[in-house]
Amino acid sequence: MKTVKLSNKIGVMVDSLRLPLYEGLKVCKDMRADGVQIYAVEGEMAPENMDQTSRKKLKGYLDSIDLEISALCGDLGGHGFQDIEQNPVKIEKSKRILDLAAELGTNIVTTHIGIIPEEQDSPIYEAMQTACEELAVYAKSMNGYFAIETGPEPSARLKNFLDTLSTNGVSVNFDPANMVMVTGDDPADGVRLLKDYIVHTHVKDGKRLKPADPRDVYGFLGYGGGTDHAKIAEMVASGEYFRELPLGKGEVDFQAYFNALKEINYQGYLTIEREVDQNPISDIGEAVEFIKNFR
């Protein structure tokens, strides 16, 4: 396979470093990353907790160390937008996160919307579609994107869902490891299929050990009498079904993945996301160098 030469900027999910925000930002700069992705759901980065002084301080610090925000993470958890009763509150919160993103210099908010059902005539599908249509229109009005992370369903089903929306204001945050570990999709094929929607990507690796029902991993409204999040977290952490691994140590074919991104002329960020308990700074620093080897 021909070796691709990347020119994309490299990002780091700053929360993966397990450091206070400003300390983490400095470490990302020391790693020679170009940008960062930041969770903006709870705590000091939640939009309701970020007054104008805090927003200006953060933006000023980022500018002073020449670091961009590749995207904010606005994953609200639960069942995503499957529950029509909870959706009004979640939609409003998502809009405020996108507003915050715009003030901080990015137009992308990544999120999980819940597993898209196969049955398009189901109430859950309709609830998700209605919520995403409202978010898509809002994002489009400010030249922004809510980017759905790949993994909970096959890429073909995700594309079919996105095709039903009136704008691309809801698009895709492409995560190859989620596909490898859960659905068994081929990331390179997924990139080509979703090429019109990819606005942000993750660089993550992992290995599928045995098939898992995506509903056991991500939850699903009404499945098994309701989602026990502690049980799901325990299953994910056990490593029985899949395991996230350092870049190059899992089953993601990065040469093929990067080639596919190059083929579709993707010019956005390659952002490292890692769930690692020991030595995250060293681990993520090595991941940055791994990507740079493709430059």
N, C-alpha and C positions, 0 to 999 in steps of 0.2 A: 504494500500500500504506500502511495506517495506521501512523504512527510509534509504536513501542512506547516506554514509559517504564520503564527498568530500576530495580530496587531491590536487585539482587544485589550482594554484596560482590565486590571485585576482588582477585585474587591475582596473584602473580608467581612464576614458576619461578626461584628465586634463583640456581640454577646457570647460568642463561642469561646472567647478568651477568658471568660469568667473573671473579669476585672471591673472596677468602677468605670463608668463611661469615659471620662476624660483621660484616665490612665490607659484604657484600652485603645482610644484613638491615637495616643502617642505611640503605643506599641505597633499599631498598624502602619503608621508612618515610618517607623524604624525598620519595619519589614519591607519597605519600599512598595507597599500597596498604593494603588491610585485612588481607591475609594473604600467606603464601608457601607454595609447594610446594618440598620439598627431597628430593634424591636420598638414599637411605639404604641403599645397596647396598655401596659400597666406601669406604675411607678413614675419616675421622674420624666420619662419620655412620653407618657400618655398626653394627648393633646389638651385634656382638661387640666393637666398639671403644669403645662408649659405656658407661662405668661409671656408677654412680649419681651420682657427683659431676658428671660431664659432662652427664648428663641434667638434673639440677637446675639447673646453671649455664645451660644453653640455655633451659630453660623460664622461669627467672627473668629472663633477658635479654629474652625475647619479651614477658613480662608487663610489664616495665619500660618498653618502648617501645610497648605496646598493639598488638602484632602477633600475629595468629593463624597457625596452620599449617592451610592448607586441606586438605592431604593430604601424605603421604610418597610418593615414587616408589620402588617396589620391583621395577622391571624387571630381571630377572636375566639377560637376554640369551640368546644361543644360540638354541635352537629353542623357547623358552618351556617348555611342559609336554608337548611332543610325544614326548620320549624317556623311555620308562617306566623305563629304567635310572637316569636322572639325577633323576627326579622326587622320590624320598624326600628327598634333600638339599635340593632347591629348595623343597619344601613346608615343610620344617623352617625354612629361612631365611626364607621368606615369613611364617610364623607369628611369628617373632621380630621381624620388621619391623613387623607389626601390633601386637605388644606394645609396641614402642617408640613407635609412633604414639599409642597410648592414653595412655602416660605423658606425652607432649608435648601432649596436648589435642585430638587429632583421631582420628576413627574410620575414616579412609579411607586405603587404600594403593592407588595406581594401578599397573598392570602390563600387560605384553604376555604373552599366553599362547601365541603362535604362531598361524599361520593355521589356522582351523578347516576341516577337509576337508569337501567336499560329501558324501562317502560316510559315512553314519552308522555303517555296519558295518565301517569300517576300524579296524585296530589303533591308529592314531594318534588317531583320534576317541575311541576308548575310553580311551586313556591320558590324554588331556586331560580327558575327562569325569570320570574317576575322581579325578584330581588336584584338579579344580575343585570336585567334590562335597565332598572333605575340607576344602578351604579355605573353602568356603561355610559348612559346618557350624561350623567353628572361628570364623569371623568372626561368624556369627549369635549364637554363644554369648556374645560380648562386645559385641553391638550394633554390630558393625563391618562393613566392606565391603572386599573386594578388587575394584577397579574396572578392568575390561578396557578398554583404549584402542581406540576405533574406528579402522578403516582397513584392516586386513589382509584382511578379507572383507566382502561386502555386509552391510548392517545386518539384512536379513531372515534371513540364515544365522546371524548372531550371536544374534538373538532366539530362533531355534529351538533353538540350543544352550543358552542360558540357561533356556529353558522346561523342559529336561530335568532341571535340578537341583532338589533338594528345597527349597532356600531361596534367597532373594535376597542371601545373604551374598557371593556373587560377582555383581557388577552391572556398571555401565558408567561409564567416564570418556569423555565424548563429545568427540571432536576433529574439527571440521568440515573442516579443511584436509587431514587424512589421507584423508578420503573423496573430496574433490575431486581431490586429486593422484594417488591410486592406483586406487581402485575406480570412480570416476566417479559415486558415489552422490550424491543430493541431500541435503544436510545437514538441511534443514527436514523433509523426509519421514522421514529417519532418526530425528530427534528424536521425531516423533509415533509411529513404530513402536516405539521403544525406551523410551517414556515411563515405563514401570513400573520401569525399571532404572537410570535416569540419576541418579547421586549426586554427580558432579563433572564439570566441563567445562573444556575448553581454548578459548582464543580465539587462533586462529592462522589465517593466510591463506596461500594458495599458488595455483599455476596448473599445470594439467596440459598438457604440451606434446605428448606422444604416449602412446598406451597402453603400459603396462608390465605384465608378469606379476608379480602380488604376490609370487610366490615368489622373483623376482629382487631384490625390494626388502627383504623381511623374512626370506628364507630359508625352507627347508622340509626337514624330515628326509628324507634320501635323495634329494632333488631334484638332478639333475645330478651324481650321484655324491658328493654332500656339499656343504655350504655353504662357499664361500670368502668369509669375512667381509670380507677386504681388497678383494676384487673388488666386493662389494655396496656397500661404503662408497665406492669409487671411482665406481661408477655413480650412486649417490645424489648425490655431491658434484659430478658433472659437469654437472648441470642439464639433461641431454639429454632426460629424460623428464618431469620436473616441477621446479618451483622454489618454495621457500618465499619469501614476500614480506611486506613490512610490511603491517599491517592496512589493509584498504581498497584495496590495490594488486593483489590477486589475484582469484580467481574465487568466493570465498565471499561469498554474499549475506547480509551481516550483519543487514540489516533483517529478512529472512525467517527467519534463524537465531534471532535474539533474539525475534522474534514467536512462533516455534514454542516456544521455551523458556517464554515467558510463557503461552502457550496451555495447556501441560501443568502450569503452576503450579510450575515448577522454581524453588527458592529457594536453591540452593547457590551455590558460588563460580563466578566466571568468571575462570579463571587463564590468564595470558599465558605462553606458551612460545615462545621465539624462538631459532633457530639462526642467529646472526649474528656474523661475525668482526670487523667494524669498528663501533666506536661502539655497543656493546650497551646502554650506560646510556642514551644519547640515544634509541636506537631503542625501547627498552622504555618509557621515559618517555613517548614519543609514543603508544605503544600504550595506556598507562593513560588518557591524555587522550582517545584515540579512543573508548574504552568509555564514559567519562564524558559524552561528547556524547549518549549515548542515555539519560541520566538526566533 
